[in-house]
């Protein structure tokens, strides 16, 4: 359970910069958060550390800044922990238990949810089997047609009930995404991404995002297809519980990244399956979703949406490797 060390940067705006010393909180959670036995395992991502302790998991947001995600202050981490619990209870209410402080009292003792001065905040979750993640199921050959259809039904039902956001200027948001992807990829050039490939991607996305597509996106927003979605819907953010697909770990840190066209939400999952060589399952998922929702209109937007999603995945992967 070796923990990744990152330099603390107080004033810089380098992507991935650590802004606060969280070492006391990390040590407390790694020790088991007062349970008497160390954490069973620690999962690290570019934005969080998850401490698996018995029947529960504690998710600590890293004190980190990225252009698209800012957890740089304790106030922001508190607000986003609370938002994470609230938003994820839409799809996984039995797994998101609470957002609580890690506090130090006057005697210097650190406790979970105590009355002392907060050192940080954590999301408390009911633990689930990591082998139930769809990412794991893909790698071990555990996906089948019935499961993909059940997943399509789950996503479709979530989208149908999600809050409508008709006032979102979806075309402006897409323009910013395309430009932002190019800029973020450029930060890893030429070492990871050649400049000519970044330019080609940006040109291709601009070609796909023509006036007809923009017009359709605006019409779909007016018709109710822009909703407060998951925002990060890929195979690592899905798991099986009692044989049923569960969506978790939605985007909480920027509503603009989650108030999107439902097909842009679905596109991340389709792109992930395609990337893993599972085009048959991607097609099955798409066909089942459309049959359930009747949203045939959104299919024509998939070339643009999947390209943008692929660029986002490249950015996140590069940031994780660089860390």
Phi, psi and omega in degrees: 000043178295136184260138180291132177262134178228141180293144178272126180240115186280317189244350185285164176237035175287128179307131182089003182294132175273130188250341180228152175276111181254016189299321180293318178295316180298317180297320179296313180291321178296331179283354179111007177056042177087005182281343181098346177230146182298160175303141180294325181197161177228125178254127182246135171235180181291342183239355186203165170231130181245121182257115182269115186228099179063236183271358182235167175227139178247123181253117178256125176281130178296144174282080192224153175237130167231159179303333183255357186205120186236102175249032193285345180233158179295328178297319178292320180294323176298312181297319183284331173297314179296319178295322181299316179296313183298314184287322182284344174292347175296326185242340183220058187297329183280351182256335180263105191270313185188168169240121187226155178277151164262114191240153176243125182274182185298334180275357179092004180279133179264130179225163177266120179076017182284177185266001180283191180289126181295130171274325181190184179230149178226153170269129178260123182236152168286130184288143173234161182293123180297337178285353177272353177296141179298329176302318178289319180300323177298314185291332182258009178074028185269359178274146173215176184298320180298319181292321178296319178294321176297322177296316178300319179296320181295314180295318180299317180295320177298314181296322181296325184265350183294152181299132177284144180230070187290342184270358179289129175277088189293331181287322176296318179299320180292320176302317180293323178297314181298313179293319181294322177299315181297317180295317181292319177296326180298334178294342180252017180255143004268000187299319182253312183242118176299142183301323182292328178288323177295315179298320179297316179299315181296318179296317182294319178295320178296322178294320179291330182268063181273182186295325179294319178294316178300318179297316179297319180297319178295320180294319179296323176299315179298326183274001174099013181269356171264120186221170176279094188269193177287309176093339183219050192272088175227179192294334178283350179250030176223142173213165178264133175227116183054040176080004182244139178293139178234130175268133177215175176057049177287169179285125179242344191271351178206102181304331180297336179274351181245341176272086195220171173296137181301329179286333174290326174296311180297329185299329180296318180292318177297317179298319182296316178296317178299315180300325182273011177077024183245054181298325180299316179290325177298317178295318179297316179299313181298312182297318180293318180299314181295321178297324181284323186261336186074013184270070178288333183300326185289341184300324183292346180271353187298322179304315178291311185297319181289326176295317179295319178297320179297322178294321177297316178300320179297319178299311182295319180296317179297319180296322179292317179294318181296329181300000000 
